[in-house]
């Protein structure tokens, strides 16, 4: 399934690249005199050079039924478009004809990439039910494990909260019997032992998931699957861990977010960043993409639940993302 999804992402990237070429070509449609500007054709050529053939990147992928024709059409049209830019005429009418021809080539490339992406999406959905059933069973086991862990926390003696504690965020409603509220910013948190995480409440976890879903659904080309893939790939995690997630970026962002957060919590401390948990590593990447309210929530979450051992790192994050 991961191969199908990766192929789908390749196609969505090609569509985005074709859109950039079309945007350059459209400048001359609105103002035909642009075809004689000295910078116009170099800009078109620069954007077209970013578009890479599809067959080489799809070759290692199990072929979806009916793939060959649109893939060959994409690469053939791309070659024709590049050839047309090699010997440009000087006459304005002839230049406009080249522009029109290129626009047609790019439109056909976009359609071919979209057709290929639809084929791979269809193939991925054929195995999605099996994967969903397996993940459901894993989640059931993890829920049982989480419930057992929560019962152990309830029965374990803990220090009573003092006046220095504040609520994590008005968006959460933590149970006072199963978790302590969050320390207010700037207060002494020495009672939290370094390297010992605190179990987040259900509402806090759900809010982290909602933040991810809002960002994923607002993503452009490639949608939620590409957004989640980029989030993990940009985070400082082991390559082997990133590969574990490569078959999980399906179209339902709510499910993907919950599965991702639970998976990160199970990983525990991150070997690549020994002062932070795997969840904190990804949340630090997420900080770059969200607004002030969500930044505040994420920073409070990290500090409240001891997701980072080193208080200097937390202080640095609060300087970089003042809320």
PAZAPA-4460 file (N, C-alpha, C; in steps of 0.05 Angstrom, whole numbers, plus 32768, in hexadecimal, padded with zeros to 4 digits):
% residues 323
    n_x    n_y    n_z   ca_x   ca_y   ca_z    c_x    c_y    c_z   seq   type   mol
   8010   7FE8   8000   8000   8000   8000   8011   8019   8000     1      X     A
   8028   8018   800E   803A   802F   800F   8044   8037   7FF3     2      X     A
   8049   8022   7FE2   8053   8028   7FC7   803D   8037   7FB7     3      X     A
   8024   802E   7FBA   800F   803B   7FAC   800C   8058   7FB5     4      X     A
   800D   805D   7FCF   800A   8078   7FDA   8021   808A   7FD1     5      X     A
   803A   807F   7FD1   8051   808E   7FC8   804E   8096   7FAA     6      X     A
   8044   8083   7F9A   803F   8089   7F7E   802A   809F   7F7B     7      X     A
   8015   809D   7F8B   8000   80B2   7F8B   800C   80CD   7F91     8      X     A
   801E   80CE   7FA5   802B   80E7   7FAD   803C   80F2   7F96     9      X     A
   804B   80E0   7F88   805B   80E8   7F71   804A   80F6   7F5D    10      X     A
   8032   80EB   7F57   8020   80F6   7F43   8016   8111   7F4C    11      X     A
   800F   8114   7F66   8005   812E   7F70   801B   8143   7F6E    12      X     A
   8034   813B   7F72   804A   814E   7F6F   804D   8157   7F52    13      X     A
   804A   8144   7F3F   804C   814C   7F23   8036   815F   7F1B    14      X     A
   801E   815B   7F26   8008   816D   7F20   800E   8189   7F2A    15      X     A
   8019   818B   7F42   8020   81A5   7F4D   8035   81B3   7F3C    16      X     A
   8049   81A3   7F32   805D   81AF   7F20   8052   81B8   7F06    17      X     A
   803F   81A9   7EFB   8031   81B1   7EE2   8022   81CB   7EE7    18      X     A
   8016   81CE   7EFE   8007   81E7   7F04   801A   81FF   7F04    19      X     A
   8033   81FB   7F0D   8046   8211   7F0D   804D   8219   7EF1    20      X     A
   8051   8205   7EDF   8057   820B   7EC3   803F   821A   7EB6    21      X     A
   8027   8210   7EBC   800F   821D   7EB0   800C   823A   7EB9    22      X     A
   8013   823F   7ED2   8011   825B   7EDD   8024   826D   7ECD    23      X     A
   803C   8263   7EC6   804F   8273   7EB6   8044   8278   7E9A    24      X     A
   8039   8262   7E8E   802F   8265   7E73   8017   8277   7E72    25      X     A
   8006   8277   7E87   7FEE   8288   7E87   7FF4   82A6   7E87    26      X     A
   800C   82AD   7E90   8013   82C9   7E90   8012   82D5   7E74    27      X     A
   801A   82C5   7E60   8019   82CE   7E44   7FFD   82CD   7E39    28      X     A
   7FEC   82BD   7E44   7FD0   82BC   7E3B   7FC2   82D6   7E43    29      X     A
   7FC8   82DF   7E5B   7FBB   82F8   7E64   7FC8   8310   7E56    30      X     A
   7FE2   830E   7E51   7FF1   8325   7E44   8003   8319   7E2E    31      X     A
   7FF9   8316   7E16   8008   8308   7E01   8024   8314   7DFC    32      X     A
   8029   832D   7E01   8043   8339   7DFC   8059   832C   7E0E    33      X     A
   8051   831E   7E23   8064   8311   7E35   8076   82FD   7E27    34      X     A
   806C   82F1   7E11   807C   82DD   7E03   8096   82E8   7DF8    35      X     A
   8098   8303   7DF6   80B0   830F   7DEB   80C1   831B   7E02    36      X     A
   80B8   8318   7E1B   80C9   8321   7E31   80E1   830F   7E34    37      X     A
   80F9   831A   7E3A   8111   8309   7E3C   8110   82F5   7E53    38      X     A
   8100   82FA   7E68   80FF   82E8   7E7F   80E9   82D3   7E7D    39      X     A
   80D7   82D6   7E6A   80BF   82C5   7E6A   80C6   82A8   7E65    40      X     A
   80D4   82A3   7E4F   80D9   8287   7E48   80ED   8279   7E5A    41      X     A
   8102   8287   7E65   8113   827A   7E79   8103   8272   7E92    42      X     A
   80EF   8282   7E9A   80DF   827A   7EB1   80CE   8262   7EAB    43      X     A
   80C3   8261   7E93   80B3   8249   7E8B   80C5   8230   7E8B    44      X     A
   80DD   8233   7E7E   80F0   821D   7E7D   80F8   8214   7E99    45      X     A
   80FD   8227   7EAB   8105   8220   7EC7   80F0   820F   7ED5    46      X     A
   80D6   8217   7ED2   80C1   8208   7EDF   80BD   81ED   7ED2    47      X     A
   80C0   81EC   7EB7   80BC   81D2   7EAA   80D2   81BE   7EB1    48      X     A
   80EA   81C8   7EB6   8101   81B7   7EBE   80FC   81A9   7ED9    49      X     A
   80EB   81B5   7EE9   80E5   81A9   7F03   80D3   8190   7F00    50      X     A
   80C5   818E   7EEA   80B3   8177   7EE6   80C4   815F   7EDD    51      X     A
   80C4   814A   7EEC   80D4   8133   7EE5   80C2   811D   7ED9    52      X     A
   80CD   810B   7EC8   80BD   80F6   7EBD   80B2   80E4   7ED3    53      X     A
   809B   80D7   7ECC   808E   80C6   7EE0   8097   80A9   7EDF    54      X     A
   809C   809F   7EC7   80A3   8082   7EC5   80BA   807A   7ED6    55      X     A
   80D1   8089   7ED7   80E7   8080   7EE9   80E0   807D   7F06    56      X     A
   80CF   808F   7F11   80C8   808D   7F2D   80B2   8078   7F32    57      X     A
   80A3   8071   7F1E   808D   805E   7F21   8097   8041   7F1B    58      X     A
   80AE   803E   7F0E   80B7   8024   7F06   80B9   8010   7F1D    59      X     A
   80C4   8018   7F35   80C6   8005   7F4B   80AB   7FFE   7F58    60      X     A
   8096   800D   7F51   807D   800A   7F5E   806C   7FF5   7F50    61      X     A
   805F   7FE2   7F5E   804D   7FCF   7F51   803A   7FDD   7F3F    62      X     A
   8038   7FD5   7F26   8029   7FE3   7F12   800B   7FE0   7F16    63      X     A
   7FFD   7FF7   7F17   7FE0   7FF6   7F18   7FD5   7FF0   7EFC    64      X     A
   7FBE   7FE4   7EFB   7FB2   7FDD   7EE1   7FAE   7FF6   7ED1    65      X     A
   7FB6   7FF5   7EB7   7FB2   800C   7EA6   7FC6   8023   7EA9    66      X     A
   7FDC   801E   7EB7   7FEF   8034   7EBD   7FFF   803D   7EA5    67      X     A
   8008   802A   7E94   801C   8030   7E80   8015   8047   7E6E    68      X     A
   7FFC   8048   7E63   7FF5   805C   7E50   7FF7   8079   7E5B    69      X     A
   7FEB   807F   7E72   7FED   809B   7E7C   8009   80A2   7E84    70      X     A
   8019   808E   7E8F   8034   8094   7E97   8045   809B   7E7E    71      X     A
   8042   808B   7E69   8051   8091   7E50   8048   80AB   7E45    72      X     A
   802E   80B1   7E46   8024   80CA   7E3B   8030   80E2   7E4A    73      X     A
   8032   80E0   7E65   803E   80F6   7E75   805A   80FB   7E6C    74      X     A
   806A   80E6   7E6B   8087   80E9   7E65   808B   80F3   7E48    75      X     A
   807A   80E9   7E36   807C   80F1   7E1A   8075   810E   7E16    76      X     A
   805F   8117   7E23   8058   8134   7E22   806D   8145   7E2E    77      X     A
   8079   813C   7E44   808E   814B   7E51   80A6   814F   7E3F    78      X     A
   80AD   8139   7E31   80C3   813B   7E1E   80BD   814E   7E07    79      X     A
   80A4   814D   7DFD   809C   815F   7DE7   809E   817C   7DF0    80      X     A
   8095   8181   7E09   8095   819D   7E13   80B1   81A7   7E15    81      X     A
   80C3   8197   7E1F   80DF   81A0   7E21   80EC   81A5   7E06    82      X     A
   80E4   8194   7DF2   80EF   8198   7DD7   80E5   81B2   7DCB    83      X     A
   80CC   81BA   7DD1   80C1   81D3   7DC6   80D0   81EB   7DD0    84      X     A
   80DC   81E9   7DE7   80EA   8200   7DF3   8107   8203   7DE9    85      X     A
   8111   81EF   7DDA   812D   81EF   7DD2   8132   8204   7DBC    86      X     A
   8121   8206   7DA9   8125   8219   7D93   810C   822B   7D90    87      X     A
   810C   8240   7D9F   80F5   8252   7D9F   80F7   8265   7D87    88      X     A
   80E0   826A   7D7A   80E0   827E   7D63   80E2   829A   7D6F    89      X     A
   80E4   82AD   7D5D   80E6   82C9   7D65   80CB   82D8   7D61    90      X     A
   80BC   82CE   7D4D   80A3   82DC   7D46   808F   82D9   7D5D    91      X     A
   8080   82EE   7D63   806E   82EE   7D79   8057   82DA   7D75    92      X     A
   804C   82D8   7D5D   8037   82C5   7D58   8040   82A9   7D5C    93      X     A
   8058   82A3   7D53   8063   8288   7D56   8069   8282   7D73    94      X     A
   8072   8296   7D82   8076   8292   7D9F   805C   828D   7DAE    95      X     A
   8047   829B   7DA6   802D   8295   7DB2   8023   8279   7DAC    96      X     A
   802A   8270   7D93   8022   8255   7D8C   8031   8240   7D9D    97      X     A
   804B   8246   7DA2   805A   8234   7DB4   804E   8234   7DD0    98      X     A
   8047   824C   7DD9   803A   824D   7DF4   8021   823C   7DF5    99      X     A
   8010   823F   7DE0   7FF7   822F   7DE0   7FFC   8211   7DDF   100      X     A
   8010   820A   7DCF   8017   81ED   7DCD   8021   81E3   7DE8   101      X     A
   8032   81F2   7DF4   803D   81EA   7E0F   8026   81E7   7E23   102      X     A
   8014   81FA   7E23   7FFD   81F9   7E35   7FED   81E0   7E31   103      X     A
   7FE9   81D8   7E18   7FDB   81BF   7E13   7FEA   81A7   7E1D   104      X     A
   8005   81A7   7E18   8015   8190   7E22   8013   818D   7E40   105      X     A
   8015   81A4   7E4E   8015   81A3   7E6B   7FFA   819A   7E75   106      X     A
   7FE4   81A3   7E68   7FC9   819A   7E70   7FC7   817B   7E6D   107      X     A
   7FD2   8170   7E57   7FD1   8153   7E54   7FE3   8145   7E68   108      X     A
   7FF9   8150   7E6F   800A   8145   7E84   7FFC   8144   7E9F   109      X     A
   7FEE   815A   7EA5   7FDF   815C   7EBE   7FC9   8146   7EBF   110      X     A
   7FBB   8143   7EA9   7FA6   812E   7EA8   7FB1   8112   7EAB   111      X     A
   7FC8   810D   7E9E   7FD5   80F3   7EA0   7FDD   80ED   7EBD   112      X     A
   7FE9   8101   7ECA   7FF2   80FD   7EE6   7FDA   80F9   7EF8   113      X     A
   7FC4   8107   7EF3   7FAC   8104   7F03   7FA0   80E8   7EFE   114      X     A
   7FA0   80DE   7EE6   7F96   80C3   7EE0   7FA7   80AD   7EEE   115      X     A
   7FC1   80B1   7EED   7FD3   809E   7EFA   7FCE   809E   7F19   116      X     A
   7FCC   80B6   7F24   7FC7   80B8   7F41   7FAD   80AA   7F48   117      X     A
   7F98   80AD   7F38   7F7F   80A0   7F3D   7F81   8082   7F3D   118      X     A
   7F92   8077   7F2A   7F96   805A   7F29   7FA3   8050   7F43   119      X     A
   7FB8   805E   7F4C   7FC6   8055   7F64   7FB4   8059   7F7D   120      X     A
   7FA4   806E   7F7D   7F92   8071   7F94   7F7E   805A   7F95   121      X     A
   7F75   8051   7F7D   7F62   803B   7F7C   7F6F   8021   7F86   122      X     A
   7F89   801D   7F7E   7F97   8005   7F87   7F9B   8005   7FA5   123      X     A
   7FA1   801D   7FB0   7FA5   801F   7FCD   7F8C   8019   7FDC   124      X     A
   7F75   8021   7FD1   7F5C   801C   7FDF   7F54   7FFF   7FE0   125      X     A
   7F5F   7FF0   7FCD   7F5A   7FD3   7FCC   7F65   7FC4   7FE5   126      X     A
   7F7C   7FCF   7FEE   7F88   7FC2   8006   7F83   7FD2   8020   127      X     A
   7F75   7FE9   801D   7F71   7FFA   8035   7F60   7FEC   804A   128      X     A
   7F4C   7FDC   8042   7F3B   7FCF   8056   7F4B   7FBC   8067   129      X     A
   7F5D   7FAC   805A   7F6E   7F9A   806A   7F7F   7FA9   807E   130      X     A
   7F8C   7FBE   8074   7F9D   7FCE   8085   7F8D   7FDA   809C   131      X     A
   7F75   7FE4   8096   7F64   7FF1   80AB   7F5D   7FDC   80C0   132      X     A
   7F56   7FC4   80B8   7F50   7FAF   80CB   7F67   7FA8   80DD   133      X     A
   7F7F   7FA7   80D1   7F97   7FA1   80E1   7F9C   7FB7   80F5   134      X     A
   7F9B   7FD1   80EB   7F9F   7FE7   80FD   7F8A   7FE8   8113   135      X     A
   7F71   7FE1   810C   7F5C   7FE0   8121   7F63   7FCD   8137   136      X     A
   7F6D   7FB5   8130   7F74   7FA2   8144   7F8C   7FAC   8155   137      X     A
   7F9F   7FB9   8148   7FB6   7FC4   8157   7FAC   7FD9   816A   138      X     A
   7F9A   7FEA   8161   7F8F   8000   8172   7F80   7FF4   818A   139      X     A
   7F71   7FDE   8185   7F63   7FD2   819B   7F77   7FC8   81B1   140      X     A
   7F8D   7FBC   81A8   7FA1   7FB3   81BB   7FAD   7FCA   81CA   141      X     A
   7FB3   7FE0   81BB   7FBF   7FF8   81C7   7FAC   8005   81DB   142      X     A
   7F92   8005   81D4   7F7E   8010   81E7   7F7E   8001   8201   143      X     A
   7F7F   7FE6   81FF   7F80   7FD6   8217   7F99   7FDC   8227   144      X     A
   7FB0   7FDF   8219   7FC9   7FE6   8227   7FC7   8001   8234   145      X     A
   7FBB   8015   8226   7FB9   8030   8231   7FA7   8030   8249   146      X     A
   7F90   8021   8248   7F7E   8020   825F   7F8C   8014   8277   147      X     A
   7F9C   7FFF   8272   7FAB   7FF3   8289   7FBF   8006   8294   148      X     A
   7FCC   8015   8283   7FE0   8029   828C   7FD2   803F   829D   149      X     A
   7FBB   8048   8293   7FAC   805D   82A1   7FA3   8053   82BD   150      X     A
   7F9A   803A   82BE   7F92   802F   82D8   7FAA   802E   82EB   151      X     A
   7FC2   8028   82E1   7FDA   8027   82F2   7FDF   8044   82FC   152      X     A
   7FDC   8058   82EB   7FE1   8074   82F3   7FCD   807D   8308   153      X     A
   7FB3   8073   8305   7F9F   807B   8319   7FA6   8070   8335   154      X     A
   7FB1   8057   8335   7FB7   804A   834F   7FD2   8052   835A   155      X     A
   7FE2   8060   834A   7FFD   8067   8353   7FFB   8082   8363   156      X     A
   8007   8083   837B   8006   809C   838A   8014   80B2   837B   157      X     A
   800A   80CA   837E   8017   80E1   8371   8015   80FA   8382   158      X     A
   8027   810D   837E   8026   8126   838E   800D   8136   8387   159      X     A
   8000   8141   839B   7FE9   8152   8395   7FF1   816B   8386   160      X     A
   7FE0   8175   8374   7FE6   818E   8366   7FE6   81A5   8379   161      X     A
   7FF7   81B9   8373   7FF8   81D2   8383   7FEE   81E9   8372   162      X     A
   7FEF   8201   837E   7FE4   8218   8370   7FF4   8220   8357   163      X     A
   800C   8214   8354   801C   821C   833D   8012   820E   8323   164      X     A
   7FFF   81FC   8325   7FF6   81EE   830D   7FDF   81FD   8300   165      X     A
   7FDF   81FD   82E6   7FC9   820A   82D7   7FBE   81F7   82C3   166      X     A
   7FA7   81FD   82B8   7F9A   81EB   82A5   7FAA   81EB   828B   167      X     A
   7FAC   81D4   827E   7FBB   81D1   8265   7FB2   81E5   8250   168      X     A
   7F98   81E6   824B   7F8D   81F7   8237   7F6E   81F5   8239   169      X     A
   7F60   820B   8234   7F43   8209   8237   7F36   81F6   8224   170      X     A
   7F46   81EC   8210   7F3B   81D9   81FD   7F3B   81BD   8208   171      X     A
   7F48   81B7   821E   7F48   819C   822A   7F38   819C   8244   172      X     A
   7F2F   8184   824B   7F21   8181   8264   7F2C   8168   8272   173      X     A
   7F45   816A   827C   7F52   8152   8288   7F44   814A   82A1   174      X     A
   7F43   812F   82A6   7F38   8125   82BE   7F4C   8128   82D5   175      X     A
   7F44   8133   82EC   7F56   8138   8302   7F60   811E   830F   176      X     A
   7F51   8107   830A   7F5A   80EF   8316   7F70   80E1   8306   177      X     A
   7F72   80E7   82EC   7F84   80D8   82DB   7F9C   80E8   82D1   178      X     A
   7F9B   8103   82D4   7FB1   8113   82CB   7FB2   812D   82DB   179      X     A
   7FCA   8138   82DE   7FCC   8151   82EB   7FCA   8168   82D7   180      X     A
   7FBE   817F   82DF   7FBD   8195   82CC   7FD9   81A0   82C6   181      X     A
   7FD9   81B1   82B3   7FF3   81BB   82A8   7FFF   81D1   82B9   182      X     A
   801A   81D1   82BD   8027   81E7   82CA   8025   8200   82BA   183      X     A
   8020   8216   82C7   801E   822F   82B9   803A   8237   82AE   184      X     A
   803A   8245   8298   8053   824C   828B   8064   825C   829F   185      X     A
   807F   8256   82A0   8091   8265   82B0   8093   825B   82CD   186      X     A
   8082   8248   82D5   8083   823E   82F0   8098   8228   82F3   187      X     A
   809F   8223   830C   80B3   820E   8312   80A7   81F3   830D   188      X     A
   80B3   81E2   82FC   80A9   81C8   82F7   80BD   81B2   8300   189      X     A
   80CC   81B8   8314   80E1   81A6   831D   80D5   818C   8328   190      X     A
   80BB   818B   832F   80AF   8172   833A   80AC   815E   8324   191      X     A
   80AD   8166   830B   80AC   8153   82F5   80C8   8148   82EF   192      X     A
   80CB   812E   82F2   80E5   8122   82EE   80EE   8122   82D1   193      X     A
   8106   812C   82CB   8110   812C   82AF   8110   810F   82A4   194      X     A
   8106   810C   828B   8107   80F2   827E   80EF   80E1   8284   195      X     A
   80DC   80EA   8295   80C5   80DA   829C   80AC   80E9   8290   196      X     A
   80A0   80DD   827C   8089   80EB   8270   8071   80E8   8281   197      X     A
   805E   80FA   827D   8044   80F9   828B   802F   80F1   8277   198      X     A
   801C   80E0   827F   8008   80D6   826D   7FF4   80EC   8265   199      X     A
   7FF2   80F4   824B   7FDF   8109   8244   7FC2   80FE   8246   200      X     A
   7FB0   8111   824C   7F94   8109   824C   7F89   8106   8230   201      X     A
   7F72   80F9   822E   7F65   80F3   8214   7F60   810D   8205   202      X     A
   7F55   8122   8213   7F4E   813A   8205   7F67   8149   81FA   203      X     A
   7F7D   8147   8209   7F96   8154   81FF   7FA0   8146   81E6   204      X     A
   7F9F   812B   81E6   7FA7   811C   81CE   7F94   8122   81B6   205      X     A
   7F7A   8124   81BC   7F67   812A   81A6   7F6C   8146   819B   206      X     A
   7F74   8159   81AB   7F7A   8174   81A1   7F92   8174   818F   207      X     A
   7FA7   8165   8197   7FBF   8162   8185   7FB6   8157   816A   208      X     A
   7FA5   8142   816B   7F9C   8137   8152   7F8C   814B   8141   209      X     A
   7F7B   815B   814F   7F6B   816F   8140   7F7D   8184   8133   210      X     A
   7F92   818C   8141   7FA5   819F   8135   7FB1   8194   811B   211      X     A
   7FB9   817A   811C   7FC5   816E   8104   7FB0   816C   80EE   212      X     A
   7F98   8165   80F4   7F83   8162   80E0   7F7D   817D   80D3   213      X     A
   7F7C   8192   80E3   7F77   81AC   80D7   7F8C   81B4   80C2   214      X     A
   7FA5   81AE   80C9   7FBB   81B5   80B7   7FBA   81A3   809E   215      X     A
   7FB5   8189   80A2   7FB5   8176   808C   7F9E   817C   8078   216      X     A
   7F87   8183   8082   7F70   8188   8070   7F73   81A3   8062   217      X     A
   7F84   81B4   806C   7F88   81CE   805F   7F9F   81CC   804A   218      X     A
   7FAB   81B4   8048   7FC2   81B1   8035   7FB8   81B3   8018   219      X     A
   7FCA   81BA   8007   7FC3   81BD   7FEB   7FC6   81A3   7FDC   220      X     A
   7FD6   81A3   7FC6   7FD9   818B   7FB6   7FE4   8174   7FC6   221      X     A
   7FD8   815D   7FC2   7FE0   8145   7FD1   7FCF   8140   7FE9   222      X     A
   7FC2   8155   7FF3   7FB0   8153   800A   7FBC   8147   8023   223      X     A
   7FAB   813C   8035   7FB5   8132   804F   7FCB   811D   804C   224      X     A
   7FCA   810A   8039   7FDF   80F6   8038   7FFB   8102   8034   225      X     A
   7FFD   8116   8022   8017   8123   801D   801F   8134   8035   226      X     A
   800B   8141   8043   8012   8152   805A   801D   8141   8071   227      X     A
   8011   812A   8077   801B   8119   808C   8036   810D   8085   228      X     A
   8039   8106   806C   8053   80FC   8063   8069   8110   8067   229      X     A
   8064   812A   805F   8078   813F   8062   807D   8144   8080   230      X     A
   8069   8143   8091   806C   8148   80AD   8080   8135   80B9   231      X     A
   807D   811B   80B3   808F   8107   80BE   80AA   8108   80B1   232      X     A
   80AC   810D   8097   80C5   810E   808A   80D6   8126   8092   233      X     A
   80C9   813C   809A   80D8   8153   80A4   80E1   8151   80C1   234      X     A
   80D5   813E   80CF   80DC   813A   80EC   80F5   8129   80EF   235      X     A
   8104   812F   8104   811D   8121   8109   8118   8106   8116   236      X     A
   810F   80F3   8106   810A   80D8   810F   811B   80C4   80FF   237      X     A
   811F   80AD   8109   812F   8098   80FB   8121   8092   80E0   238      X     A
   8131   808D   80CC   8125   8085   80B2   8114   806C   80B4   239      X     A
   811C   8059   80C4   810D   8041   80C8   80F1   8047   80D3   240      X     A
   80F0   805A   80E5   80D6   8062   80F1   80C5   8070   80DB   241      X     A
   80D1   8081   80CB   80C2   808F   80B6   80B6   807A   80A2   242      X     A
   80C6   8065   809D   80BD   8051   808A   80A5   8041   8096   243      X     A
   80A4   803F   80B0   808D   8031   80BC   8073   8040   80B7   244      X     A
   8074   805A   80B3   805C   806A   80AF   8054   806C   8091   245      X     A
   8065   8063   807F   8061   8068   8063   8048   805C   8057   246      X     A
   803C   8048   8065   8024   803C   805A   800A   8045   8069   247      X     A
   800C   805B   8077   7FF6   8063   8088   7FE9   807D   8081   248      X     A
   7FF3   808A   806B   7FE9   80A5   8065   7FD1   80A3   8052   249      X     A
   7FBA   8099   805C   7FA2   8096   804B   7F93   80B0   804C   250      X     A
   7F7B   80B0   8041   7F6C   80C9   803C   7F5D   80D4   8054   251      X     A
   7F5A   80C4   8069   7F4A   80CD   8081   7F5D   80DA   8095   252      X     A
   7F5F   80F4   8096   7F73   8101   80A7   7F6E   80FD   80C5   253      X     A
   7F54   80F9   80CD   7F4F   80F4   80E9   7F5B   80DA   80F3   254      X     A
   7F58   80C5   80E2   7F63   80AB   80E9   7F82   80AC   80E9   255      X     A
   7F8D   80B9   80D4   7FAA   80BB   80D2   7FB6   80C9   80EA   256      X     A
   7FAA   80DF   80F2   7FB4   80EF   8109   7FB4   80DE   8122   257      X     A
   7F9D   80D0   8128   7F9C   80C0   8140   7FB1   80A9   813F   258      X     A
   7FB3   809C   8128   7FC6   8086   8126   7FE3   8090   8129   259      X     A
   7FE8   80A7   811D   8003   80B3   811F   800B   80BA   813B   260      X     A
   7FF9   80C7   814A   7FFF   80D0   8165   8003   80B7   8177   261      X     A
   7FF2   80A3   8174   7FF5   808B   8185   800F   807D   817F   262      X     A
   8016   807C   8165   802F   806F   815D   8047   807E   8169   263      X     A
   8046   8098   8168   805C   80A9   8173   805E   80A5   8191   264      X     A
   8047   80A3   819F   8048   809F   81BC   8054   8084   81C3   265      X     A
   804E   8070   81B2   8059   8055   81B7   8078   8054   81B3   266      X     A
   8082   8065   81A2   809E   8066   819D   80AE   8070   81B5   267      X     A
   80A2   8081   81C5   80B0   808C   81DC   80C5   80A0   81D5   268      X     A
   80DD   809E   81E2   80F2   80B1   81DE   8100   80AD   81C3   269      X     A
   8106   80C3   81B6   8111   80C3   819B   812F   80BF   819B   270      X     A
   813A   80A9   818F   8157   80A5   818F   8166   80BB   8180   271      X     A
   8159   80C9   816D   8166   80DE   815D   8167   80F8   816D   272      X     A
   8155   80FC   8180   8154   8114   8191   814F   810A   81AD   273      X     A
   8164   8102   81BB   8161   80F3   81D4   8153   8103   81EA   274      X     A
   8151   811D   81E7   8145   812E   81FB   8126   8130   81F7   275      X     A
   811C   8124   81E1   80FF   8127   81DC   80F3   810D   81D4   276      X     A
   80D9   810A   81D8   80CA   80F3   81CF   80C6   80F5   81B1   277      X     A
   80BF   80DF   81A4   80B9   80E0   8188   80A1   80F2   8182   278      X     A
   808E   80F2   8194   8077   8104   8191   8080   8122   8192   279      X     A
   8091   8128   81A5   809B   8144   81A7   80AA   814C   818E   280      X     A
   80BA   813A   8183   80C9   8140   816B   80B7   8149   8154   281      X     A
   80A1   813A   8150   808E   8140   813B   807E   815A   8141   282      X     A
   8078   815D   815B   8069   8176   8163   807B   818F   815F   283      X     A
   8095   818C   8163   80A7   81A3   815E   80A7   81AA   8140   284      X     A
   80A5   8196   812E   80A2   819B   8112   8087   81A9   810C   285      X     A
   8072   819F   8119   8058   81AA   8115   8056   81C7   811D   286      X     A
   8065   81CF   8131   8065   81EB   813B   8069   81FF   8124   287      X     A
   8079   81F8   8111   8080   820A   80FB   8067   8211   80E9   288      X     A
   8053   8200   80EA   803C   8202   80D7   8023   820D   80E3   289      X     A
   8021   8210   80FE   8008   8217   810A   8007   8233   8115   290      X     A
   7FEF   823D   811C   7FEC   8258   8126   7FF2   825A   8144   291      X     A
   7FEF   8272   814F   7FF7   8277   816B   7FE8   8266   817F   292      X     A
   7FCD   8263   817C   7FBE   8253   818F   7FC8   8236   8190   293      X     A
   7FCC   822B   8178   7FD5   820F   8177   7FF2   820D   8180   294      X     A
   8003   8221   817B   801E   8221   8185   801E   8220   81A4   295      X     A
   800D   8231   81B0   800B   8232   81CD   8003   8216   81D8   296      X     A
   7FEF   820A   81CC   7FE6   81F0   81D5   7FFC   81DB   81D3   297      X     A
   800A   81DB   81BC   801F   81C6   81B9   8036   81CB   81CC   298      X     A
   803E   81E3   81D0   8054   81E9   81E4   804B   81E1   8200   299      X     A
   8033   81E8   8208   802A   81E0   8222   8028   81C2   8225   300      X     A
   801F   81B4   8210   801D   8197   8210   8039   818B   8214   301      X     A
   804D   8194   8205   8068   818A   8208   8072   818D   8224   302      X     A
   806E   81A5   822F   8079   81AA   824A   8069   819B   8260   303      X     A
   804F   819C   825E   803E   818F   8272   8044   8171   8274   304      X     A
   8047   8164   825E   8049   8147   825E   8066   813D   825B   305      X     A
   8079   814F   8261   8095   8147   8262   809E   8139   8248   306      X     A
   8097   8144   8231   809E   8138   8218   80BB   813F   8210   307      X     A
   80C7   8153   821E   80E3   815A   8219   80F0   815C   8235   308      X     A
   8108   814F   8237   8116   814D   8251   8123   8168   8258   309      X     A
   8130   8174   8244   8141   818C   8249   8130   81A5   8249   310      X     A
   812F   81B2   8260   811F   81CB   8263   812A   81E1   8252   311      X     A
   8144   81E0   824B   8150   81F4   8239   8143   81F3   821D   312      X     A
   813D   81DB   8214   8130   81D8   81FA   8114   81E4   81FB   313      X     A
   8106   81DF   8210   80EB   81EA   8213   80EC   8208   8214   314      X     A
   80FF   8213   8223   8102   8230   8224   8109   823C   8209   315      X     A
   8119   822E   81FA   8120   8237   81DF   8108   8237   81CC   316      X     A
   80F7   8222   81CF   80DE   8220   81BF   80CC   8237   81C6   317      X     A
   80CA   823E   81DF   80B8   8254   81E7   80C3   826F   81DD   318      X     A
   80DD   8271   81DA   80E9   828A   81CF   80E3   828B   81B1   319      X     A
   80E5   8275   81A3   80E1   8274   8186   80C3   8277   817F   320      X     A
   80B2   826D   8191   8095   826E   818B   8087   827C   81A3   321      X     A
   808B   8296   81A6   807F   82A4   81BD   8060   82A5   81B9   322      X     A
   8052   829D   81CE   8035   829C   81CC   8028   82AE   81E2   323      X     A
***
